[in-house]
Amino acid sequence: MNIWFKEVIDAHIAIEQWLGAGLGEREALLARFSDDYSMIALSGAQLDYPALCGFFSASGGSRQGLVIEVDNLTLLDEWQHGAAVLYRETQTLNGSTTVRWSTVIFRQKGDNVLWRHLQETGQA
């Protein structure tokens, strides 16, 4: 498995554990994201790194029972220090399921793969 796909999967495991059970370390989770991180959420809201930090700080264990599944990973492009990956994410909580397609831009800094930008779009 390439490093980009591995990061998508590993990050979603960490997010599921953090939000669903309050497990893991918030700082380790936040270290996956670049300081200039940006995101367009499913709602259309824009988030930057400070907003992401605030969200994770306030939300540990807040979605008890959350299950996140990732599939259909596709490498859209790859360059010397980064890549663009498309994937489908299914979140289930309390019997309700949301499905989204996400495109992430990664930046590699040394041995670290950092999330630079994320765009989420709801599946019709």
N, C-alpha and C positions, 0 to 999 in steps of 0.2 A: 504494500500500500504506500502511495506517495506521501510525503510529509504534509501536504495541503489537506488531503482527505483525512489523514490521521488527526490533524488539528481540529477539523470540523467535528469529528466524532468525539475526541477527547474533551473539547470545550463544552459540547452539549451534555456530556456526562457530568462534568463539573457543575454546569448551570442547573441541571436537573437535581443534583445532590444538594446544591446550595439553596435553591428556591424551594425544593420539595421537602427537605429535611433539615436544613440548616447545617449540613455537613460540609467539611472542607474549610479552607481558609480564604476569606474574602480577598486578602492581598494577593494570594497566588492566582485567584480567578482574575483579578483586575490586571495582573502582570501579563495576561494574554493579549491585552489591547494596547495599541499605540497611544501616546499622549495626544496625538492629533486625530484620534478616532472620531468617526462620524457615522450616523445611522439614520435611515428613514424607516421608521417602524411600520408595522402592519396598519396602524391607525393613520399613518401619514405624518405623525409627529417626527420632528428632527431631534436627535440626541447627539451630544458631543461627549467627550471623555468625562468632564465633571458631572454631567447629568447621569451617565452610566454609573459612575462611582456612587452617586447619591442613591440611585435605584438599587444597586446591589447592597449598599450599606443598610438600607431600610427594609430590604425584602428577604433576608435570610430566613428560611423556614416558613415563609408566608403562604406558600402554595402546597400545603401538605398533600402528598399523594400524586404530585405532578409526574407525568411520564412524557418523555421527549424521545421521538424516534426520528432518525435521519436516514434518508435513502436517496437514490437517483443522483449520486454525486457525479458531476461532470466537470472536467478541467476545461475551462473556456480558453484560457491563455496562460502562458508561463513565460517569465523573463528571468534575467540573471538574479534578481533579489526579490522576486514576488510572483504572484499568480492571481488569477480570477477563477473562482469556483462557484458553480451553480449547484444547489441541492434542494431537496424537499424536506421540510420539517413538519412533523405531526405532533401536536401537543394535546394531551388528554388530561383533564382535571375534573373531578366530580362528575364523570359521565359525559362531559362536554368535550368535543374535539374540534380543534382548529388546524387547518392545513395551510401552509404557506410555502411559496418558492422564495428562496433567498439567494442573493448573489453577494459574495464576499470578495473583497480585494485584500490580499495578504502582502505583508512586507516582511522579508527575512532580515534580521539584524543579528549577525553572528550565528549562533545555534538556535536562536529564538524565532519562532514564527509569530508575527503580530497581526492582529485584526486591524486593518486600516479603515475600511468602510464596509458597511452592510446595508443592503437594500432588501426589504421584505415586501412581498406581494401576496395577497390572499389568493388561494386556489378557487377558481370559479366552480 
